[in-house]
Amino acid sequence: MLSSLLAQVPAAVANPAPAAWRIITKMAYFAGLIGTIGATMLHLLVLRPVLKRPSVDEADRAVLHRRTSLLLAVAGTWFLVALYFQIAGKAARVKGVEIPYGRALQPGTIWNYVTVPAKKGEWLSTGAQTLTQYLLWAASAVVLMLLWSPRVRAHLTAVALASLVLNFVAYQVTLLPTDFSKETADTLVDGLLDHTHVSAVSTWVGGIAALVVLATARRRLTPRAGATWAQIWTRFSTVALCAVGCLLISGLYLAWSLVGSPGELLTTSFGRFLLIKVCLVATMIGVGALNEFLLMPRIARARTAGEEGSVFRLALRVFPGLVTVEVVLAVGVLFVLSFLTGSARVEAGEPDPTLSGGIVGIGVLLAVLLAISFVTTAKVSERLSRLPAAPAPAAEAVPEY
């Protein structure tokens, strides 16, 4: 914890600039984690329920089923490769002493890292904990890779669910302390909210990235697919709204625990990078609001009017185009995330924050206010969808001569 550090830590030490290999491996790892969680959640919560509806054309259902299977197979393959480079990065930075990354990539170096004996008071070494987590993650990736086989694709839902469960269990491994005597309420809350933050980001960003990829199959879909995709966007907007709510609540707490005062957002290296990240995420939320209040109502009105061509264009061309902006911004967030090590409190030499009843009360109040605002957002969007489209201006009569 921060209180165990020196009272004053130089910024370069508290938040050092990462090496190029560290930026690349961290971005690749998070892309794999977010992609696998987001794509599996998307299939289970959005795609499967929509595609089961009898109104969906069988040809469209087959195309999206195949594309989703291949997307998950690619995500699993990417994640498996990224995991090796990420665990090598951990082996290269044992006890803060960095060894050449090329040497850390050797299997022997990684094995030495994960087999280091536990310290006094620990029931499990951090290396063994890391090995357990990465093996479970690797298993979840391999399960998705089975979808490369056409025979396995018939069991897409079972495969996606199995992978998600393994992924979820793997991520929770680090919540189990290696030394229970050092576990406090603060560390437990920190861990829970950090995991909530990553899960929410993965569901939201991984889901929109997967939908952008799937929308590229529009040339293989029937003209009636616009209505199907309108249902997909509508259902995903509800999932995304819940994910963003969890993201904001957990993000505010983590910001409070890592930044002592608003001034540290400008006076510390960590704070400046965090501020950039917040701006990028805020822009993503703004683009999402634009979709919710403008595009979703337009799609709904076009469906009501029976304008099949407009529905297809809005749901499979315009909507994915705007969502692609969110994906690009998310890549920027991953890049900035590579520079967020340590905390602004450490750089400023501030003590470790203490969780109090007042902080918990503020968090509960914010959660209630966010829930109210999101329900209001959904109601407003629904109301806008029911509004009739503005009538076209009458053409002026052309006088006859």
C-alpha positions in Angstrom: 0.0 0.0 0.0 1.0 3.6 -0.4 1.7 4.1 3.3 4.5 1.6 3.1 6.4 3.7 0.6 8.6 6.6 1.4 7.0 9.9 2.3 8.4 11.5 -0.9 9.0 9.6 -4.1 10.4 11.2 -7.3 7.9 11.2 -10.1 10.3 9.4 -12.4 10.5 6.6 -9.8 6.8 6.5 -8.9 5.5 6.5 -12.4 8.4 5.7 -14.8 8.0 5.8 -18.5 7.5 2.2 -19.7 9.7 0.6 -22.3 8.3 0.1 -25.8 8.0 -3.7 -25.3 5.9 -3.0 -22.2 3.5 -0.7 -24.0 3.0 -3.2 -26.8 2.6 -6.3 -24.6 0.2 -4.5 -22.2 -2.0 -3.2 -25.0 -2.0 -6.6 -26.7 -2.9 -8.3 -23.4 -5.8 -5.9 -22.6 -7.1 -6.1 -26.1 -7.2 -9.9 -25.8 -8.9 -9.8 -22.4 -11.4 -7.2 -23.4 -12.1 -8.9 -26.7 -12.7 -12.3 -25.3 -14.9 -11.1 -22.4 -16.8 -8.6 -24.6 -17.4 -10.9 -27.5 -18.6 -13.8 -25.3 -20.9 -11.5 -23.3 -22.2 -10.0 -26.6 -23.1 -13.4 -27.9 -24.7 -14.6 -24.7 -26.6 -11.5 -23.8 -27.4 -9.9 -27.2 -26.8 -12.0 -30.3 -28.2 -15.3 -29.2 -31.5 -13.9 -27.8 -32.1 -11.8 -31.0 -31.1 -14.5 -33.5 -33.5 -17.0 -31.8 -36.5 -14.9 -32.8 -38.6 -16.3 -35.5 -38.6 -13.0 -37.4 -34.9 -13.4 -38.2 -34.2 -14.7 -41.7 -32.5 -18.1 -41.7 -29.8 -16.9 -44.1 -29.0 -13.9 -41.9 -28.9 -16.2 -38.8 -26.4 -18.5 -40.5 -24.1 -15.7 -41.6 -24.0 -14.1 -38.2 -23.5 -17.4 -36.4 -20.5 -18.2 -38.6 -19.0 -14.8 -38.3 -19.5 -14.8 -34.5 -17.8 -18.2 -34.3 -14.8 -17.0 -36.3 -14.6 -13.7 -34.4 -14.4 -15.6 -31.1 -11.8 -18.0 -32.5 -9.6 -15.1 -33.6 -10.1 -13.4 -30.2 -9.0 -16.6 -28.4 -6.0 -17.1 -30.6 -4.9 -13.5 -30.0 -5.4 -13.7 -26.3 -3.4 -17.0 -26.0 -0.4 -15.4 -27.8 -0.7 -12.2 -25.8 -0.7 -14.1 -22.5 2.8 -15.5 -23.1 4.3 -12.1 -23.9 2.5 -10.6 -20.9 3.7 -13.2 -18.4 7.2 -12.8 -19.8 6.9 -9.1 -19.0 6.1 -10.0 -15.4 9.1 -12.3 -15.2 11.2 -9.4 -16.5 10.2 -7.1 -13.6 10.6 -9.3 -10.4 11.0 -7.1 -7.3 11.4 -4.0 -9.5 14.6 -5.2 -11.0 14.2 -5.4 -14.7 16.1 -7.9 -16.8 16.3 -7.8 -20.6 12.9 -8.7 -22.1 14.6 -11.0 -24.7 15.9 -13.1 -21.8 12.5 -13.0 -20.0 10.8 -14.5 -23.1 12.8 -17.8 -22.5 10.6 -20.5 -21.0 13.2 -21.2 -18.4 13.0 -17.6 -17.1 9.2 -17.7 -16.9 9.4 -21.1 -15.1 11.8 -19.7 -12.6 9.4 -16.8 -11.9 6.3 -18.9 -11.3 8.2 -21.4 -9.1 9.7 -19.0 -6.7 8.9 -20.2 -3.1 6.4 -18.4 -1.1 7.7 -15.8 1.4 7.3 -16.1 5.2 3.6 -15.8 6.1 2.4 -16.6 2.6 0.4 -19.7 1.9 0.9 -19.3 -1.8 3.6 -17.5 -3.8 2.8 -14.7 -6.2 4.4 -16.7 -8.9 2.2 -19.7 -8.3 -0.8 -17.4 -8.2 0.2 -15.9 -11.5 0.7 -19.4 -13.0 -2.8 -20.5 -11.9 -4.4 -17.4 -13.3 -2.6 -17.6 -16.7 -3.3 -21.3 -17.1 -7.0 -20.6 -16.6 -6.9 -17.7 -19.0 -5.0 -20.0 -21.5 -7.8 -22.6 -21.1 -10.5 -20.0 -21.8 -8.6 -19.0 -25.0 -8.1 -22.6 -26.1 -11.8 -23.2 -25.7 -12.6 -20.4 -28.0 -10.0 -21.6 -30.5 -12.0 -24.8 -30.9 -14.4 -22.7 -32.9 -12.0 -22.8 -35.8 -13.6 -26.3 -36.4 -16.9 -26.1 -38.2 -18.2 -29.1 -36.2 -17.7 -27.2 -32.9 -19.5 -24.1 -34.2 -22.8 -26.0 -33.8 -22.2 -25.6 -30.0 -21.3 -21.9 -30.1 -23.3 -20.9 -27.0 -21.8 -23.7 -24.9 -18.3 -22.8 -26.0 -18.8 -19.1 -25.3 -20.3 -19.8 -21.9 -17.4 -22.2 -20.9 -14.8 -19.7 -22.0 -16.5 -16.8 -20.1 -16.7 -18.8 -16.9 -13.0 -19.8 -17.1 -12.1 -16.2 -17.9 -14.1 -14.9 -15.0 -12.6 -17.4 -12.5 -9.1 -16.6 -13.8 -9.5 -12.9 -13.2 -10.8 -13.5 -9.7 -7.7 -15.5 -8.7 -5.9 -12.3 -7.7 -8.6 -11.4 -5.3 -7.4 -14.2 -3.1 -4.6 -12.8 -0.9 -1.3 -14.7 -0.7 -1.0 -13.5 2.9 -4.3 -13.2 4.8 -2.7 -11.3 7.6 -2.2 -8.3 5.3 -5.7 -8.3 3.9 -7.8 -5.3 4.9 -11.3 -4.0 4.1 -9.6 -1.3 1.9 -7.6 -3.8 -0.2 -10.7 -6.0 -0.6 -12.8 -3.1 -1.8 -9.9 -1.9 -4.1 -9.7 -5.4 -5.7 -13.4 -5.8 -6.1 -13.9 -2.4 -7.7 -10.9 -2.8 -9.9 -12.2 -6.1 -11.2 -15.7 -4.5 -11.7 -14.0 -1.7 -13.7 -12.3 -4.1 -16.0 -15.3 -6.3 -16.5 -17.5 -3.3 -17.3 -15.0 -1.9 -19.8 -14.7 -5.3 -21.4 -18.4 -5.8 -21.8 -18.9 -2.3 -23.3 -15.8 -1.8 -25.4 -15.4 -5.5 -26.4 -19.0 -5.6 -27.4 -18.9 -2.6 -29.6 -15.7 -3.7 -31.3 -17.2 -7.1 -32.0 -20.4 -5.5 -33.4 -18.3 -3.3 -35.7 -16.5 -6.4 -37.1 -19.8 -8.3 -37.5 -21.3 -5.4 -39.4 -18.8 -5.8 -42.1 -20.8 -8.9 -43.2 -23.6 -6.6 -44.5 -23.0 -7.6 -48.1 -23.9 -11.2 -47.3 -27.1 -10.3 -45.5 -30.6 -10.0 -46.9 -32.4 -6.6 -47.1 -34.5 -7.7 -44.1 -31.3 -7.9 -41.9 -31.7 -4.2 -41.1 -34.6 -5.0 -38.7 -32.5 -7.7 -37.0 -29.6 -5.4 -36.5 -31.9 -2.7 -35.1 -33.0 -5.2 -32.5 -29.3 -6.1 -31.8 -28.4 -2.4 -31.3 -31.4 -1.8 -29.1 -30.6 -4.8 -26.8 -26.9 -3.9 -26.7 -27.6 -0.4 -25.7 -29.3 -1.7 -22.5 -26.2 -3.9 -21.8 -23.9 -1.0 -22.5 -25.9 1.3 -20.3 -25.4 -1.1 -17.3 -21.7 -1.5 -18.1 -21.1 2.3 -18.3 -22.9 2.7 -14.9 -20.6 0.1 -13.3 -17.6 1.8 -15.1 -18.4 5.2 -13.7 -19.0 4.1 -10.1 -15.8 2.0 -9.9 -13.8 4.6 -11.9 -14.7 7.4 -9.5 -13.7 5.2 -6.5 -10.4 4.2 -8.1 -9.7 7.8 -9.1 -10.3 8.9 -5.4 -7.9 6.1 -4.1 -5.2 7.0 -6.6 -5.4 10.8 -6.7 -5.3 12.8 -3.5 -6.6 16.2 -4.9 -7.8 17.6 -8.2 -4.6 19.6 -8.5 -2.6 16.3 -8.7 -4.3 15.7 -12.1 -2.0 18.5 -13.5 1.0 18.4 -11.2 1.8 14.6 -11.4 2.7 12.4 -14.3 0.1 9.8 -13.3 -2.6 12.5 -12.9 -2.0 13.9 -16.4 -2.2 10.5 -18.1 -5.3 9.7 -16.0 -6.9 13.0 -17.1 -6.2 12.1 -20.8 -7.8 8.7 -20.2 -10.9 10.3 -18.6 -11.3 12.7 -21.5 -11.1 9.8 -24.0 -13.7 7.8 -22.1 -15.9 10.8 -21.7 -15.8 11.3 -25.5 -16.7 7.7 -26.0 -19.7 8.1 -23.7 -20.7 11.2 -25.7 -20.6 9.3 -28.9 -22.7 6.6 -27.3 -25.2 9.3 -26.2 -25.4 10.5 -29.8 -26.3 7.0 -30.9 -28.9 6.6 -28.2 -30.7 10.0 -28.7 -30.4 10.4 -32.4 -29.7 7.2 -34.3 -31.8 4.8 -32.3 -35.0 6.9 -32.6 -34.3 7.4 -36.3 -34.0 3.6 -36.8 -37.2 3.0 -34.7 -39.2 5.5 -36.8 -37.9 4.1 -40.0 -39.0 0.6 -38.9 -42.5 1.9 -37.9 -42.8 3.5 -41.3 -41.8 0.3 -43.1 -38.7 1.9 -44.7 -36.7 -1.3 -45.0 -33.9 0.4 -47.0 -33.4 3.2 -44.5 -33.4 0.7 -41.6 -30.6 -1.3 -43.3 -28.5 1.8 -44.1 -28.9 3.2 -40.6 -28.3 0.0 -38.7 -25.5 -1.5 -40.8 -23.7 1.5 -42.2 -24.3 4.7 -40.2 -24.5 3.2 -36.8 -21.3 1.0 -37.2 -19.5 4.0 -38.6 -20.1 6.1 -35.4 -19.4 3.1 -33.2 -16.0 2.7 -34.9 -15.1 6.1 -33.5 -15.6 4.7 -30.0 -13.4 1.7 -30.9 -10.6 4.1 -32.1 -10.9 6.1 -28.9 -10.7 2.8 -26.9 -7.4 2.0 -28.6 -6.2 5.4 -27.4 -7.3 4.5 -23.9 -5.3 1.3 -24.0 -2.2 3.2 -25.1 -2.6 5.7 -22.2 -3.2 2.8 -19.8 0.3 1.6 -20.5 1.7 4.7 -18.8 -0.5 4.5 -15.7 1.7 2.9 -13.1 2.0 3.8 -9.4 -0.4 6.7 -8.4 -0.6 10.4 -8.1 -0.7 10.0 -4.3 2.7 8.3 -4.4 4.2 11.0 -6.6 2.9 13.7 -4.4 4.0 11.9 -1.2 0.5 11.7 0.2 -0.6 9.0 2.7 -2.7 6.0 1.8 -6.5 6.9 1.7 -8.8 5.3 4.2 -12.2 4.0 3.4 -14.8 5.5 5.6 -18.6 5.4 6.1 -18.9 8.8 4.4 -17.1 7.6 1.3 -19.4 4.5 1.2 -22.4 6.8 1.6 -21.3 9.0 -1.2 -20.8 6.0 -3.4 -24.2 4.6 -2.7 -25.8 8.1 -3.4 -23.9 8.3 -6.7 -25.0 4.8 -7.7 -28.7 5.8 -7.0 -28.3 9.0 -9.0 -26.7 7.2 -11.9 -29.5 4.6 -11.9 -32.1 7.3 -12.0 -30.3 9.1 -14.8 -29.9 6.0 -16.9 -33.6 5.0 -16.5 -34.4 8.6 -17.6 -32.1 8.2 -20.6 -33.8 5.0 -21.6 -37.3 6.6 -21.2 -36.3 9.7 -23.2 -34.8 7.6 -26.0 -38.0 5.5 -26.1 -40.1 8.6 -26.3 -38.0 10.0 -29.1 -38.4 6.8 -31.0 -42.2 7.1 -30.8 -42.3 10.7 -32.1 -43.5 10.9 -35.7 -41.0 12.0 -38.3 -41.3 15.6 -39.4 -43.4 15.8 -42.6 -41.6 16.8 -45.7 -42.3 20.3 -46.9 -44.9 20.5 -49.6 -43.6 21.2 -53.0 -44.5 24.6 -54.3 -47.0 24.7 -57.2 -45.3 25.5 -60.5 -47.4 28.0 -62.4 -48.5 27.0 -65.9 -47.7 29.3 -68.8 
